[in-house]
């Protein structure tokens, strides 16, 4: 017969070590938003004819939009890693970059609406979750 240590294992222990459920959620939302932004940017750079170019106020070339999304996406992934690893800079960088991503995705809506709205939703949820963790901690 195997002996046990008598300790009750807490399945939520790892989430608490990472700062709780909201911090974990915010980190993964930033990771997803960043990854999707990078994918959109790569498509914009390599195949800039895939998106229609409407007559639009924020007229950049689609290659420029692609590079904007790649840079912001890399920042989002880095901020998401910072949040998940509990780094002090992760929360502030995450809020800032998610807000910038939200604005750029809003400006990109005429080119690819469903993708932009999906990423905007992730950005809003990440900002909300990070703001909640700041309010609780602060």
Long-range contacts (C-beta under 8 A, 24 or more apart in sequence): 18-84, 18-86, 19-86, 19-133, 20-133, 22-129, 22-130, 22-132, 22-133, 22-136, 23-83, 23-86, 23-129, 23-130, 23-133, 24-84, 25-125, 25-129, 26-83, 26-94, 26-125, 26-126, 26-129, 26-130, 26-133, 27-80, 27-81, 27-83, 27-84, 27-90, 27-94, 28-80, 28-84, 29-80, 29-98, 29-122, 29-123, 29-125, 29-126, 29-129, 30-76, 30-77, 30-79, 30-80, 30-83, 30-94, 30-97, 30-98, 30-122, 30-126, 31-76, 31-77, 31-80, 31-81, 31-84, 32-122, 33-73, 33-76, 33-80, 33-98, 33-101, 33-119, 33-122, 33-123, 33-126, 34-72, 34-73, 34-74, 34-75, 34-76, 34-77, 34-78, 34-79, 34-80, 34-101, 35-73, 35-77, 36-73, 36-115, 36-118, 36-119, 36-122, 37-69, 37-70, 37-72, 37-73, 37-76, 37-101, 37-105, 37-119, 38-69, 38-70, 38-73, 38-74, 38-77, 39-73, 40-66, 40-69, 40-73, 40-108, 40-112, 40-115, 40-119, 41-65, 41-66, 41-67, 41-68, 41-69, 41-70, 41-71, 41-73, 42-66, 42-70, 44-69, 45-70, 51-111, 51-112, 52-111, 53-111, 54-110, 54-111, 56-110, 58-107, 62-111, 65-108, 65-111, 68-104, 69-104, 69-108, 72-97, 72-100, 72-101, 72-104, 73-101, 75-100, 76-101, 83-130, 91-130, 91-133, 91-134, 94-126, 94-130, 95-126, 95-127, 95-130, 95-131, 95-134, 98-123, 98-124, 98-126, 98-127, 98-130, 99-123, 99-127, 102-127
